[in-house]
Amino acid sequence: MDTIKRIDPRRPFSITAEGLKRITLGFVGVAGDVQAGAVVGHREQTKPRRTTATAQRSLLVAAHSDRGSLDDHARQTLAAAALLADSTTQVVLLVLGELKDDAAALGADKVIEMAAFDRRAFAPDAALNALAACVAAYSPAHVFLPDNATGDGALGRRYAAQAKASVATHVVEIDAVHVAVYTQARKAFAVRSLPDVILLAPNAVDARLPFIGAGERVASEQFLVEDHQKTSPYKDLGIEEIDAAQVALEEADFIVSAGNGVTDVPAFERLASTVGAAIGASRVAVDDGKFPRDKQIGATGKTVDASIYIAFGISGAVQHLQGIKDCRHVIAVNLDASAPIAKRANLTIIGDAQETITALTDAAAAARNARANPGSLTPSGGQASATAKLEGALA
């Protein structure tokens, strides 16, 4: 008689700093551990340094960060430079904004972080001067930037014009000797040797690298030429905040989305208003008449690329997952731990959608009240209870 117990695929698990842990047959297994001679999972192998030789030339990559992180396009541009660099070439990364990413893992050998120049600030002349100063300091063979509409593409073009440098824009193919771009309405390729400034199109390079860089931090003060607030002809009027409900889903950076598990729509809308998020919905919720058709997210609705996407009571059909494939952080709230959306989510909360919505609303309201009134940091009984519920759900 077979005495081996069947392993329940839905067995309890928890997310820890060390990764996914499952409770199985009386012991806790961690991905990568070897238990009783069997490999439970695998850890990513340590990658080698790309080069340890003394640098004789440089490649410079410049990009804006967003909330301390480089987006996929910027990472691809950095990877392009790292893949083209030989053993005596260093890859220098100029980050316009704060950087919390592991620059070495992204392929950079030296990192210049200029926290004052993030995407929320408008200082084009200062950014141009900072880039020019970095070029003067390192004399790079080529300068790489992502060709986007959020500042980097314009910066690369302005630098090329100022320096009278050769430039290739929207590069879709690159190797050690040439770049290629589409011409004639994408019916033909135009090919040339590597120019001084290379503006890379999205998805031209795979950002996954088989090596790491040195990741050495370089002080940025030496590259700040002047006080741009006193000399710039431009005036930064700041960012005008609008109601998140007025933002198109395709442009929203924070989205809360409702599925069939959301029964109290007004409570869900209060949560969206409290946390400042745009509202989305699954096809089922739209078909039930809970939300208008323009709120539908998925293959037959809108495709979104929000930084944060919270799905309440959405099982995660293939069509819906296709609509959120470009979102950076996905959080799922669902009673079913094996729902398809749990495989896509970065964090899954196994719990009732309505209870979590209430807890989140109360916790967010308490946080806003504490920020507006620093002296009243202790939440009321109801808010404390809601916060405890949320913490319990997140645990």
MIPA-66694 format. One record per atom (N, C-alpha, C): z negated, y negated, x negated. Coordinates in steps of 0.2 Angstrom, whole numbers, padded with zeros to 4 digits, always signed. Layout:
<sites>
ZYX
...
</sites>
This chain:
<sites>
+0000+0006-0004
+0000+0000+0000
+0000-0006-0004
+0004-0011-0003
+0005-0017-0007
-0001-0021-0005
-0005-0023-0011
-0011-0027-0010
-0010-0034-0012
-0004-0036-0014
-0002-0043-0016
-0002-0047-0010
-0006-0052-0010
-0006-0057-0004
+0000-0061-0004
+0003-0062+0002
+0009-0067+0002
+0006-0074+0001
+0010-0078-0002
+0008-0085-0004
+0011-0089+0002
+0007-0093+0005
+0009-0097+0011
+0012-0103+0008
+0019-0104+0010
+0022-0110+0007
+0019-0117+0009
+0015-0117+0015
+0012-0123+0017
+0005-0123+0015
+0003-0119+0010
-0004-0119+0007
-0006-0126+0005
-0013-0128+0005
-0015-0134+0004
-0013-0137-0003
-0012-0143-0003
-0011-0146-0010
-0013-0153-0010
-0014-0156-0016
-0015-0163-0016
-0012-0166-0022
-0011-0173-0022
-0007-0176-0027
-0013-0180-0032
-0012-0178-0038
-0017-0181-0043
-0013-0185-0048
-0017-0188-0053
-0014-0191-0058
-0010-0186-0063
-0011-0180-0063
-0008-0175-0067
-0002-0172-0063
-0001-0174-0057
+0005-0171-0053
+0003-0168-0047
+0007-0163-0045
+0006-0159-0039
+0001-0154-0040
-0004-0153-0036
-0009-0147-0037
-0009-0143-0030
-0008-0137-0031
-0009-0133-0025
-0015-0128-0026
-0018-0127-0020
-0024-0122-0020
-0022-0115-0018
-0022-0111-0022
-0019-0104-0021
-0023-0099-0023
-0025-0094-0019
-0028-0088-0021
-0035-0089-0025
-0038-0095-0023
-0045-0096-0026
-0045-0100-0032
-0039-0102-0034
-0039-0107-0040
-0034-0112-0039
-0034-0118-0043
-0030-0123-0042
-0025-0123-0047
-0018-0123-0045
-0013-0122-0050
-0010-0129-0051
-0008-0131-0057
-0005-0137-0059
+0002-0136-0061
+0007-0140-0059
+0014-0139-0061
+0014-0140-0069
+0016-0134-0072
+0017-0134-0079
+0011-0130-0083
+0006-0128-0079
+0001-0123-0082
+0004-0116-0082
+0001-0112-0086
+0002-0105-0086
-0004-0101-0084
-0003-0098-0078
-0009-0095-0075
-0008-0087-0075
-0012-0084-0078
-0012-0076-0078
-0005-0074-0081
-0002-0078-0086
+0004-0075-0089
+0010-0078-0085
+0009-0081-0079
+0015-0083-0076
+0016-0091-0076
+0022-0093-0076
+0023-0100-0077
+0023-0103-0070
+0018-0107-0068
+0018-0110-0061
+0024-0115-0060
+0025-0119-0066
+0030-0124-0065
+0032-0126-0072
+0035-0132-0073
+0037-0134-0080
+0035-0142-0080
+0034-0144-0086
+0033-0151-0088
+0039-0153-0092
+0041-0159-0091
+0046-0162-0095
+0045-0162-0102
+0050-0159-0106
+0049-0158-0113
+0049-0165-0116
+0045-0166-0122
+0045-0172-0125
+0051-0173-0129
+0054-0179-0127
+0061-0181-0130
+0060-0184-0137
+0065-0183-0141
+0064-0185-0148
+0066-0193-0149
+0064-0196-0154
+0066-0203-0155
+0074-0203-0157
+0077-0208-0154
+0084-0208-0155
+0086-0209-0163
+0082-0213-0166
+0083-0214-0173
+0076-0217-0176
+0075-0215-0183
+0070-0218-0186
+0072-0222-0193
+0079-0222-0193
+0081-0226-0199
+0080-0233-0198
+0081-0237-0204
+0080-0244-0204
+0086-0247-0201
+0085-0252-0196
+0091-0255-0192
+0095-0259-0197
+0101-0258-0196
+0106-0263-0200
+0110-0267-0195
+0110-0266-0189
+0114-0270-0184
+0110-0269-0178
+0112-0273-0173
+0108-0273-0166
+0113-0273-0160
+0111-0271-0155
+0114-0271-0148
+0109-0275-0144
+0111-0280-0140
+0106-0284-0136
+0108-0282-0129
+0103-0281-0125
+0103-0280-0118
+0099-0285-0114
+0101-0289-0109
+0097-0294-0106
+0098-0292-0098
+0092-0292-0095
+0092-0291-0088
+0085-0294-0085
+0086-0296-0078
+0080-0298-0075
+0076-0292-0072
+0070-0293-0072
+0065-0288-0069
+0063-0290-0062
+0061-0285-0058
+0059-0286-0051
+0052-0283-0050
+0047-0287-0049
+0040-0284-0049
+0038-0280-0055
+0040-0282-0061
+0038-0278-0067
+0042-0272-0068
+0048-0271-0065
+0052-0265-0066
+0059-0267-0066
+0063-0263-0070
+0070-0264-0070
+0073-0260-0065
+0078-0262-0061
+0082-0259-0056
+0086-0254-0059
+0090-0249-0055
+0094-0244-0058
+0100-0247-0062
+0103-0252-0059
+0108-0255-0063
+0106-0258-0070
+0101-0261-0070
+0098-0263-0077
+0097-0257-0082
+0094-0252-0079
+0093-0246-0083
+0099-0243-0085
+0104-0243-0081
+0111-0240-0083
+0114-0244-0089
+0113-0251-0088
+0116-0255-0094
+0112-0254-0100
+0105-0253-0100
+0101-0252-0106
+0103-0245-0109
+0104-0240-0104
+0106-0233-0107
+0113-0233-0110
+0118-0238-0108
+0124-0238-0111
+0124-0241-0118
+0120-0246-0119
+0119-0248-0126
+0116-0243-0130
+0111-0239-0128
+0107-0234-0131
+0112-0228-0133
+0116-0226-0129
+0121-0221-0130
+0126-0223-0135
+0128-0229-0135
+0133-0232-0140
+0130-0233-0147
+0124-0234-0147
+0120-0236-0154
+0120-0230-0159
+0122-0231-0165
+0122-0225-0170
+0115-0225-0173
+0114-0221-0178
+0107-0220-0181
+0105-0227-0185
+0109-0231-0187
+0107-0237-0190
+0107-0244-0186
+0108-0242-0179
+0108-0248-0174
+0102-0248-0170
+0099-0254-0169
+0093-0254-0164
+0095-0257-0158
+0092-0255-0152
+0094-0258-0146
+0088-0263-0144
+0090-0269-0143
+0085-0274-0142
+0085-0276-0134
+0080-0276-0131
+0080-0277-0123
+0076-0284-0122
+0080-0289-0119
+0077-0295-0117
+0076-0295-0109
+0070-0295-0107
+0068-0294-0100
+0066-0301-0098
+0070-0304-0093
+0068-0310-0090
+0064-0309-0084
+0057-0309-0085
+0052-0307-0080
+0047-0302-0083
+0042-0300-0080
+0037-0296-0082
+0040-0289-0082
+0038-0285-0087
+0040-0278-0088
+0034-0273-0088
+0033-0269-0084
+0028-0264-0084
+0031-0257-0085
+0038-0256-0085
+0041-0250-0087
+0039-0248-0094
+0040-0241-0095
+0040-0239-0102
+0047-0240-0105
+0047-0245-0109
+0054-0247-0112
+0056-0242-0117
+0052-0238-0120
+0054-0233-0125
+0058-0228-0121
+0055-0226-0115
+0058-0220-0111
+0065-0222-0109
+0066-0229-0108
+0072-0231-0106
+0077-0232-0111
+0075-0231-0117
+0080-0232-0123
+0079-0238-0127
+0075-0242-0126
+0074-0248-0130
+0070-0247-0136
+0073-0250-0142
+0069-0250-0148
+0064-0256-0149
+0067-0262-0147
+0063-0268-0147
+0063-0271-0140
+0058-0274-0138
+0057-0277-0131
+0054-0284-0131
+0058-0289-0129
+0056-0296-0128
+0055-0297-0121
+0049-0299-0119
+0047-0300-0112
+0045-0307-0111
+0049-0310-0106
+0048-0317-0104
+0046-0317-0097
+0040-0317-0096
+0037-0316-0089
+0039-0322-0085
+0040-0328-0088
+0041-0334-0084
+0048-0334-0080
+0053-0330-0082
+0059-0330-0080
+0061-0324-0075
+0057-0324-0070
+0058-0318-0065
+0063-0321-0060
+0065-0316-0055
+0070-0318-0050
+0068-0323-0045
+0061-0324-0045
+0059-0329-0040
+0059-0336-0043
+0060-0337-0049
+0061-0343-0052
+0068-0345-0053
+0070-0351-0053
+0077-0353-0054
+0077-0358-0060
+0079-0355-0065
+0079-0359-0072
+0085-0357-0076
+0091-0358-0073
+0097-0355-0077
+0098-0357-0084
+0097-0364-0085
+0098-0367-0092
+0093-0364-0097
+0087-0363-0094
+0081-0360-0099
+0083-0353-0100
+0085-0349-0095
+0087-0342-0097
+0093-0341-0102
+0098-0346-0101
+0104-0346-0105
+0101-0348-0112
+0097-0353-0113
+0094-0354-0120
+0090-0349-0123
+0086-0345-0119
+0083-0339-0121
+0087-0334-0124
+0093-0333-0120
+0097-0327-0122
+0101-0330-0129
+0103-0336-0129
+0106-0338-0135
+0101-0338-0141
+0095-0339-0140
+0090-0339-0146
+0089-0332-0148
+0089-0327-0143
+0089-0320-0145
+0095-0318-0149
+0101-0320-0147
+0107-0318-0150
+0107-0321-0157
+0105-0327-0158
+0104-0330-0165
+0099-0327-0169
+0094-0324-0167
+0089-0320-0171
+0091-0314-0173
+0095-0310-0169
+0097-0303-0170
+0104-0302-0172
+0108-0307-0171
+0116-0306-0172
+0118-0300-0169
+0118-0298-0163
+0120-0292-0160
+0128-0291-0161
+0130-0285-0162
+0137-0284-0162
+0140-0285-0155
+0136-0283-0150
+0138-0284-0143
+0132-0285-0138
+0133-0289-0133
+0128-0291-0128
+0130-0288-0122
+0125-0284-0119
+0126-0280-0112
+0122-0284-0107
+0125-0284-0101
+0121-0287-0095
+0124-0283-0089
+0119-0282-0084
+0122-0279-0078
+0126-0284-0074
+0132-0282-0071
+0136-0287-0068
+0134-0287-0060
+0128-0291-0059
+0126-0291-0052
+0126-0298-0049
+0124-0299-0043
+0124-0305-0040
+0117-0308-0040
+0112-0306-0044
+0105-0308-0043
+0104-0312-0050
+0108-0314-0054
+0107-0319-0059
+0110-0316-0066
+0110-0310-0067
+0112-0307-0073
+0120-0308-0074
+0124-0307-0069
+0131-0308-0070
+0133-0315-0071
+0129-0320-0068
+0131-0327-0069
+0128-0329-0076
+0123-0326-0079
+0120-0327-0085
+0125-0325-0091
+0128-0319-0090
+0132-0316-0095
+0139-0321-0095
+0141-0323-0089
+0147-0327-0089
+0146-0334-0093
+0140-0337-0091
+0139-0343-0094
+0138-0343-0101
+0134-0337-0104
+0133-0337-0111
+0140-0336-0114
+0145-0332-0112
+0151-0331-0115
+0155-0337-0115
+0155-0341-0110
+0158-0348-0110
+0155-0352-0115
+0148-0353-0115
+0145-0357-0120
+0147-0355-0127
+0146-0349-0129
+0147-0346-0136
+0154-0345-0137
+0159-0346-0132
+0166-0345-0133
+0167-0338-0136
+0164-0333-0133
+0164-0326-0134
+0169-0322-0130
+0171-0317-0132
+0175-0312-0128
+0171-0309-0123
+0174-0307-0117
+0169-0305-0112
+0174-0300-0107
+0170-0295-0105
+0173-0290-0100
+0169-0290-0094
+0171-0291-0088
+0167-0291-0082
+0168-0285-0078
+0163-0283-0074
+0163-0277-0070
+0166-0271-0073
+0164-0269-0079
+0166-0264-0083
+0164-0257-0080
+0169-0253-0078
+0168-0246-0075
+0168-0240-0080
+0170-0242-0086
+0171-0236-0091
+0170-0239-0098
+0166-0235-0102
+0164-0238-0108
+0163-0232-0113
+0165-0233-0119
+0163-0228-0125
+0163-0233-0131
+0163-0229-0137
+0161-0233-0143
+0167-0237-0145
+0173-0237-0142
+0179-0240-0145
+0182-0245-0139
+0181-0243-0133
+0184-0247-0128
+0180-0248-0121
+0182-0253-0117
+0180-0253-0110
+0186-0254-0106
+0185-0252-0099
+0190-0252-0094
+0187-0255-0088
+0192-0259-0085
+0190-0262-0078
+0196-0260-0073
+0194-0261-0067
+0200-0260-0062
+0204-0266-0061
+0210-0265-0060
+0215-0271-0059
+0219-0269-0053
+0223-0274-0051
+0228-0273-0045
+0225-0269-0039
+0219-0272-0037
+0216-0269-0031
+0214-0262-0032
+0211-0261-0038
+0208-0254-0040
+0214-0249-0040
+0220-0251-0041
+0226-0246-0042
+0227-0244-0049
+0224-0248-0054
+0226-0247-0061
+0220-0249-0065
+0220-0247-0071
+0215-0248-0076
+0217-0253-0081
+0213-0258-0083
+0215-0262-0089
+0210-0260-0094
+0212-0259-0100
+0208-0256-0106
+0209-0261-0112
+0203-0262-0115
+0203-0266-0121
+0197-0264-0126
+0197-0266-0132
+0192-0264-0137
+0186-0268-0134
+0180-0266-0137
+0174-0268-0135
+0173-0276-0136
+0172-0280-0131
+0171-0287-0132
+0164-0289-0134
+0163-0295-0135
+0157-0298-0137
+0151-0297-0132
+0153-0298-0126
+0149-0298-0120
+0152-0293-0115
+0148-0288-0113
+0150-0283-0108
+0145-0283-0102
+0149-0284-0096
+0145-0285-0090
+0147-0278-0086
+0142-0274-0086
+0143-0267-0083
+0142-0267-0076
+0147-0263-0073
+0147-0262-0065
+0142-0257-0064
+0139-0256-0058
+0134-0251-0056
+0137-0244-0056
+0133-0240-0059
+0134-0232-0059
+0140-0231-0064
+0141-0235-0069
+0146-0233-0074
+0143-0229-0079
+0136-0228-0080
+0133-0224-0085
+0127-0221-0081
+0126-0215-0084
+0120-0211-0081
+0114-0214-0085
+0109-0216-0082
+0103-0219-0085
+0098-0214-0088
+0099-0207-0087
+0095-0202-0090
+0097-0201-0097
+0093-0202-0102
+0094-0201-0109
+0091-0195-0112
+0094-0192-0117
+0091-0186-0120
+0086-0188-0126
+0084-0194-0126
+0080-0197-0132
+0076-0203-0129
+0072-0205-0134
+0068-0211-0132
+0069-0216-0138
+0067-0223-0136
+0068-0228-0141
+0061-0229-0144
+0060-0234-0149
+0054-0236-0152
+0049-0239-0147
+0052-0244-0143
+0048-0247-0138
+0044-0252-0141
+0046-0255-0147
+0041-0260-0150
+0042-0267-0146
+0036-0270-0145
+0035-0276-0142
+0036-0282-0147
+0040-0287-0145
+0041-0293-0149
+0039-0299-0146
+0035-0303-0149
+0032-0309-0146
+0038-0314-0144
+0038-0317-0138
+0043-0320-0135
+0043-0328-0136
+0037-0330-0139
+0036-0337-0140
+0042-0340-0144
+0044-0337-0149
+0049-0339-0154
+0056-0341-0151
+0057-0338-0145
+0063-0338-0142
+0063-0343-0136
+0058-0346-0135
+0057-0352-0130
+0059-0358-0133
+0065-0361-0132
+0068-0366-0136
+0064-0373-0134
+0064-0374-0127
+0061-0380-0125
+0058-0380-0118
+0055-0385-0115
+0052-0385-0109
+0057-0386-0104
+0060-0381-0100
+0065-0382-0096
+0064-0386-0090
+0057-0387-0088
+0056-0391-0082
+0057-0398-0084
+0057-0400-0090
+0058-0407-0092
+0065-0409-0093
+0069-0404-0095
+0076-0405-0097
+0081-0403-0093
+0080-0398-0088
+0085-0395-0084
+0087-0400-0078
+0094-0400-0077
+0096-0404-0072
+0095-0401-0065
+0092-0395-0065
+0091-0392-0058
+0084-0392-0056
+0083-0392-0050
+0076-0393-0047
+0075-0387-0043
+0069-0383-0045
+0068-0377-0041
+0064-0379-0035
+0066-0378-0029
+0063-0379-0023
+0059-0374-0020
+0058-0368-0024
+0054-0363-0022
+0058-0358-0017
+0054-0354-0014
+0057-0349-0010
+0054-0350-0003
+0058-0351+0002
+0056-0352+0009
+0055-0346+0012
+0049-0345+0015
+0047-0338+0018
+0049-0339+0025
+0052-0333+0028
+0054-0333+0035
+0051-0326+0038
+0051-0326+0044
+0049-0320+0048
+0053-0314+0046
+0049-0309+0044
+0053-0303+0041
+0058-0300+0047
+0056-0301+0053
+0060-0299+0059
+0067-0302+0059
+0068-0308+0055
+0074-0311+0055
+0079-0309+0049
+0076-0305+0045
+0080-0302+0039
+0084-0296+0041
+0090-0296+0039
+0094-0290+0041
+0091-0284+0037
+0092-0278+0040
+0089-0272+0037
+0092-0271+0030
+0099-0272+0030
+0102-0271+0023
+0099-0276+0018
+0096-0281+0019
+0093-0286+0014
+0086-0285+0014
+0083-0282+0018
+0075-0281+0018
+0073-0278+0012
+0067-0280+0009
+0064-0277+0004
+0058-0273+0006
+0055-0274+0012
+0050-0270+0014
+0051-0268+0021
+0051-0262+0023
+0053-0259+0029
+0048-0254+0032
+0046-0255+0038
+0042-0250+0042
+0047-0247+0047
+0047-0241+0047
+0052-0238+0052
+0048-0233+0057
+0050-0232+0063
+0047-0228+0068
+0051-0223+0070
+0048-0217+0071
+0052-0211+0074
+0049-0209+0080
+0050-0203+0082
+0048-0200+0088
+0040-0200+0089
+0037-0200+0083
+0030-0199+0083
+0026-0205+0084
+0030-0211+0085
+0027-0217+0087
+0027-0218+0094
+0022-0219+0097
+0021-0219+0105
+0019-0226+0107
+0016-0230+0103
+0013-0237+0105
+0018-0242+0101
+0023-0244+0104
+0028-0248+0100
+0025-0255+0099
+0021-0258+0104
+0018-0264+0102
+0013-0264+0096
+0010-0259+0095
+0005-0258+0090
+0009-0258+0083
+0015-0254+0084
+0019-0254+0078
+0022-0260+0076
+0024-0264+0081
+0027-0271+0079
+0021-0276+0077
+0015-0275+0079
+0010-0279+0076
+0009-0277+0069
+0009-0271+0067
+0009-0269+0060
+0014-0272+0056
+0020-0272+0058
+0026-0275+0055
+0024-0282+0054
+0022-0286+0059
+0021-0293+0058
+0015-0294+0053
+0010-0290+0054
+0004-0291+0049
+0006-0290+0042
+0010-0285+0040
+0011-0284+0033
+0018-0287+0031
+0021-0291+0035
+0027-0294+0034
+0033-0290+0032
+0034-0285+0036
+0039-0280+0035
+0045-0280+0040
+0051-0279+0039
+0056-0278+0044
+0055-0271+0047
+0058-0271+0053
+0057-0265+0058
+0064-0261+0058
+0063-0255+0057
+0068-0250+0057
+0066-0244+0062
+0071-0240+0063
+0069-0234+0068
+0074-0229+0067
+0072-0223+0069
+0076-0217+0068
+0081-0216+0074
+0086-0212+0074
+0091-0212+0079
+0087-0209+0086
+0083-0205+0085
+0079-0202+0091
+0075-0208+0094
+0072-0212+0091
+0068-0218+0094
+0073-0223+0097
+0079-0224+0094
+0084-0228+0097
+0086-0225+0103
+0088-0219+0103
+0091-0216+0109
+0086-0215+0115
+0079-0215+0113
+0074-0216+0118
+0073-0222+0121
+0077-0227+0119
+0076-0234+0121
+0070-0238+0119
+0067-0236+0113
+0061-0239+0111
+0063-0245+0106
+0069-0245+0103
+0072-0250+0099
+0079-0251+0100
+0082-0257+0099
+0089-0258+0099
+0093-0255+0094
+0099-0254+0096
+0104-0250+0091
+0104-0253+0084
+0103-0260+0083
+0104-0263+0077
+0098-0261+0072
+0093-0258+0075
+0087-0256+0071
+0088-0249+0068
+0093-0245+0070
+0094-0238+0068
+0096-0238+0061
+0092-0233+0057
+0093-0232+0050
+0096-0225+0049
+0101-0224+0045
+0104-0217+0044
+0111-0218+0044
+0114-0212+0043
+0122-0211+0042
+0125-0215+0048
+0123-0214+0054
+0126-0217+0060
+0123-0224+0061
+0119-0227+0057
+0116-0233+0058
+0117-0237+0051
+0111-0240+0049
+0111-0245+0043
+0109-0241+0037
+0112-0242+0031
+0110-0240+0025
+0106-0245+0021
+0099-0243+0019
+0095-0248+0017
+0093-0247+0010
+0091-0252+0006
+0089-0251-0001
+0082-0254-0002
+0077-0254+0002
+0071-0258+0001
+0067-0255-0004
+0063-0259-0007
+0058-0257-0012
+0053-0253-0009
+0051-0254-0003
+0046-0250+0000
+0048-0248+0007
+0048-0242+0009
+0050-0240+0015
+0045-0235+0018
+0042-0237+0023
+0036-0233+0026
+0039-0230+0033
+0039-0223+0033
+0042-0220+0039
+0036-0217+0043
+0035-0219+0049
+0030-0216+0054
+0033-0211+0059
+0031-0205+0059
+0033-0200+0064
+0040-0199+0063
+0043-0199+0057
+0050-0197+0057
+0051-0191+0053
+0054-0186+0056
+0054-0179+0053
+0059-0179+0046
+0064-0183+0047
+0069-0184+0041
+0075-0180+0041
+0079-0181+0047
+0085-0177+0047
+0090-0179+0041
+0095-0175+0040
+0099-0177+0034
+0102-0184+0035
+0104-0185+0041
+0107-0192+0043
+0103-0198+0041
+0096-0197+0043
+0091-0202+0041
+0090-0203+0034
+0090-0197+0030
+0088-0197+0023
+0094-0200+0019
+0100-0199+0022
+0106-0203+0019
+0106-0210+0019
+0103-0213+0025
+0102-0220+0025
+0097-0223+0021
+0092-0219+0018
+0086-0222+0014
+0087-0219+0007
+0093-0216+0005
+0093-0213-0002
+0092-0218-0007
+0094-0225-0006
+0093-0230-0011
+0087-0234-0011
+0082-0232-0007
+0075-0235-0007
+0071-0233-0013
+0068-0238-0016
+0064-0236-0022
+0058-0232-0021
+0053-0234-0016
+0047-0230-0014
+0047-0229-0007
+0047-0222-0005
+0047-0220+0002
+0040-0217+0003
+0037-0219+0008
+0030-0217+0011
+0031-0214+0017
+0029-0208+0018
+0030-0204+0025
+0023-0203+0028
+0023-0204+0034
+0017-0203+0038
+0019-0198+0044
+0016-0192+0043
+0019-0186+0048
+0013-0181+0048
+0013-0178+0054
+0008-0172+0055
+0010-0166+0052
+0017-0165+0051
+0020-0159+0048
+0021-0160+0040
+0017-0156+0037
+0017-0157+0029
+0024-0154+0027
+0027-0150+0030
+0034-0147+0028
+0040-0151+0031
+0039-0157+0034
+0045-0160+0037
+0049-0162+0031
+0056-0162+0032
+0061-0164+0027
+0060-0170+0023
+0057-0175+0027
+0056-0182+0024
+0051-0181+0018
+0046-0176+0019
+0041-0176+0013
+0044-0174+0007
+0050-0171+0007
+0053-0169+0000
+0056-0176-0003
+0058-0180+0001
+0061-0187-0001
+0055-0192-0003
+0050-0191+0001
+0045-0196+0000
+0041-0196-0007
+0039-0202-0009
+0035-0203-0015
+0028-0201-0014
+0026-0203-0008
+0019-0201-0005
+0020-0199+0002
+0016-0194+0004
+0016-0191+0011
+0009-0191+0013
+0008-0195+0019
+0001-0195+0022
+0002-0190+0028
-0002-0185+0028
-0002-0180+0033
-0008-0182+0038
-0005-0185+0043
-0010-0188+0048
-0006-0191+0054
-0010-0193+0059
-0007-0195+0065
-0004-0202+0064
+0002-0203+0066
+0006-0210+0065
+0002-0216+0068
+0000-0215+0075
-0004-0220+0078
-0010-0222+0075
-0014-0217+0073
-0020-0218+0069
-0019-0222+0063
-0014-0220+0059
-0013-0223+0053
-0010-0230+0054
-0006-0231+0059
-0004-0238+0061
-0010-0243+0062
-0014-0240+0066
-0020-0244+0068
-0024-0246+0061
-0025-0241+0057
-0029-0242+0051
-0026-0247+0046
-0019-0246+0046
-0016-0251+0041
-0016-0258+0044
-0015-0259+0050
-0015-0265+0053
-0022-0269+0052
-0027-0265+0053
-0034-0268+0052
-0035-0269+0045
-0033-0265+0041
-0035-0266+0034
-0031-0272+0031
-0024-0272+0033
-0020-0278+0031
-0023-0284+0033
-0025-0285+0040
-0028-0291+0042
-0035-0293+0039
-0039-0288+0037
-0045-0289+0033
-0043-0292+0026
-0038-0289+0023
-0036-0291+0016
-0034-0298+0017
-0030-0300+0022
-0027-0307+0022
-0033-0312+0024
-0038-0310+0028
-0044-0314+0029
-0048-0315+0023
-0049-0310+0019
-0053-0310+0013
-0049-0315+0008
-0043-0315+0008
-0039-0319+0003
-0039-0326+0006
-0039-0327+0012
-0039-0334+0015
-0046-0337+0014
-0052-0333+0015
-0059-0335+0015
-0062-0331+0009
-0062-0333+0003
-0065-0329-0002
-0072-0328-0002
-0076-0332+0002
-0083-0331+0003
-0084-0325+0008
-0080-0323+0012
-0081-0318+0017
-0077-0311+0015
-0080-0308+0009
-0076-0302+0006
-0078-0296+0010
-0084-0296+0014
-0086-0290+0017
-0083-0289+0024
-0079-0284+0025
-0075-0284+0032
-0080-0282+0037
-0078-0284+0043
-0083-0282+0049
-0083-0275+0050
-0087-0273+0055
-0088-0265+0056
-0082-0262+0058
-0078-0265+0063
-0072-0262+0065
-0067-0262+0059
-0066-0267+0055
-0062-0267+0050
-0064-0262+0044
-0070-0262+0043
-0073-0257+0038
-0071-0250+0040
-0072-0248+0047
-0070-0242+0049
-0063-0240+0049
-0059-0245+0050
-0052-0244+0050
-0050-0243+0042
-0053-0247+0038
-0051-0246+0031
-0053-0239+0028
-0059-0237+0031
-0061-0230+0029
-0056-0225+0031
-0054-0226+0037
-0049-0221+0040
-0042-0221+0036
-0040-0227+0034
-0034-0227+0029
-0035-0224+0023
-0041-0225+0020
-0043-0222+0013
-0043-0215+0014
-0046-0212+0020
-0046-0205+0021
-0039-0202+0021
-0035-0206+0025
-0028-0204+0025
-0024-0203+0019
-0025-0209+0015
-0022-0209+0008
-0025-0203+0003
-0031-0202+0004
-0034-0197+0000
-0031-0190+0001
</sites>
